[in-house]
Amino acid sequence: MAQLLLFNKPYGVLSQFTDAENRPTLGHYIRDSGFYPAGRLDQDSEGLLLLTDDGQLQHQIAHPMHKLAKTYWVQVEGIPDVRALAALRQGVSLKDGKTRPAQARLIAPPSLWPRNPPIRERANIPTQWLSLTITEGRNRQVRRMTAAVGHPTLRLVRAQIGTWTLDGLAPGESRRQTLHLPKMAPKTTRGRRRH
């Protein structure tokens, strides 16, 4: 059995338990011992972060080879047009290579808690919310993707990882689940001679 914590990481909190500079960390919110983040969420991003006490589950969630879909609600500067959305869907060229195709669509502003501090808004530039689903996890990938199509990210909230969602969790709250994982088969020895 593996234990999983679904945590709604507030803005400004690091995805780790300690920090030499005494910035807010997971340790300020999570008192359960033996849990480790399965993946990361940037300090200036909010939303769903999964933590587990099981190394196998941590690997399945976090490792890029498993291509676990992650959905983000992204508030961007300006209103992306058809070409910008098509570019996100086809894959965007970044400095570290082209991204995998993503699911991207315009959405109405989601019902969210106020961010502290609030985003900077400019009176003459409208903002728009997107739902963006990716299957890889490069450093600051969503922010780099929206910037590459001309729409800098103002607010970023991860809403879903695989089938796990943020539903019902206020910022700083967590919910525990018990998962029954299949036992891993023993590794076979390579290079055995056939008789």
Sequence and secondary structure as in RCSB ss.txt:
>XXXX:A:sequence
MAQLLLFNKPYGVLSQFTDAENRPTLGHYIRDSGFYPAGRLDQDSEGLLLLTDDGQLQHQIAHPMHKLAKTYWVQ
VEGIPDVRALAALRQGVSLKDGKTRPAQARLIAPPSLWPRNPPIRERANIPTQWLSLTITEGRNRQVRRMTAAVG
HPTLRLVRAQIGTWTLDGLAPGESRRQTLHLPKMAPKTTRGRRRH
>XXXX:A:secstr
 EEEEEEEE TT  SSS  TT    GGGT   TT EESS   TT EEEEEEES HHHHHHHH GGG   EEEEEE
EES   HHHHHHHHH  EETTEE    EEEEE        SS     TTS EEEEEEEES   TTHHHHHHHHTT
  EEEEEEEEETTEE TT  TT EEEEEE          TT    
